[in-house]
Amino acid sequence: MVYAIRQVLDSFNNTDLIELIIEHSDNGYFPLELFLLKSKVEFSAYDLENIWNGIYVKAQELEQRDDDMGTQLLRDGAEMCFEKAKLLPKEEEIQDLCKEIAEDLQTAAEEDGIGSKSDSEWVYLEIKEIIEDYVR
């Protein structure tokens, strides 16, 4: 099946595939932020903060729809933002961004209850611990 998927995707030209990704992301089928973070583009701390905020909002929306994918979205988004943040040249910007992500993950677990219905907060609290260790 993977081979067939690759064949189909290879049949698209890049422009059409990009337009399709943007269109379906705008329709709420999946978060575009994860695609952005997987790119080779170097983002500023400000850009990463905005990307992270978008991820967090989408995770909240998933939780409101009783969709447990919000926990995985927080984990993957936090991990990917963290990896991009470590590439930033200014230590202070990295520290501030990482602290914000860790605080948001704690808030997601305690106040917003993302993943609490299925008791799966641990999924993203693990990356929170890694980020906090890095900041220390």
N, C-alpha and C positions, 0 to 999 in steps of 0.2 A: 504494500500500500504506500509506503514512503516513497518508493521509486515513482509511482504514478503521480503522487502529489508533486514531487520535484519536476516531473515532466510537464505537468500542467502549469506550474508556476514559471518554468523556463519558457513556456510559450508566450508569456506576456512580455511586452516591451516595458522597459523600466518606467516610463511616464505613465502608462496605463495602470501598472501595479501600484505605483505611488498614489495615484488618484483614487484607486480602489481602497487602499489602506486609509487614506484621509477621510474618504466618504463614510466608510463603515465605522471609523473611530468617532466621527462627528455624530453618527446615528446611535452611538452608545453601545456598540457591539463589543468593543474592547478598548482598553486605554492606549492611546497613542504614545503616552509618556514612556512606556517600556521600549517601544521601537526607537524613540529618540535617545534613550539612555544606552541602547546597544550600538548606536552609531559611533563612528570614530571622531565625531565632532567634540571639541573641547568647549565646555560650557563654563560661564562665569558662576561665581557663587550665587549671584542674584538669579540667574537662569535656573540653576539647580534648585534653588529654594522655590521658585515658581513651579517647576516640574514636580517637586515633592508635594507641594500644596495641592496640585491637581490630582496626584495619586491618592492623597489622603481623602479628598472629597469624593473621589470615585469609590474608594473603599467604604466610606460611610453610606453611599448610595446603595452599594451591594448589600450591606448589612441591613438597610431598611427594607430591602426586597427579600430578606431571609436567604441570601446567597452567601455561602461560606467562602466564596472566592475572594472576598475582601481581605481575609487573613493572608492568603497567598500573595495578593496584590501588594499589601503592606510589606511583607517580607521581601519579595523580589524588588519592589521599588526602593525600599530602604537600602538594600544591599547594593543595588546598581547606583543609586545616588551617592552612597558612601564610597564606592570604587571611583566614581568620577570626581568626588570631592578630594580624594587623596592625590589627584593629579593637579590640583590647584597650586599655584605658586606661593600664595600668601597663607602662612600658618594661621593667622587670626581668623581669616575667612573660613578656613577648614574647620577650626574649632567651633565657631558659631553655628555653622550649618550642621555639623555633626550633633551638637548639643540640641539643636531644634528638632532634628529627626528623632533622637532618643527620647526627648520629652514628648513629642507627638505620639510615639509608639506607646509610651507609658499611659498617656491620656486615652489612647485607643483601647487599652486594656482595662483601665479603671473607670473612666467616665463615659466614653462613647460606646463601650461594650462591643467593639468589633471582634467577632468570633466568640463572644461569650455564650451564645446559645448552644454551640457545640463544644464549648470549653477548649477552643483551639488558639487562644491568645499566645500560647507558647511558641507557635510557628513564627511569629514576628518578634517576640520578646528575646529570642536567641540572638538575632542580629542586633537588637538594642544593646545587649550585653557586650557584644563585640565592638560596637561603635563606642560605647562608654569606656571600654578598656583602651581603645585607641586614643581617646581624648585625654585620658589621665596621664 
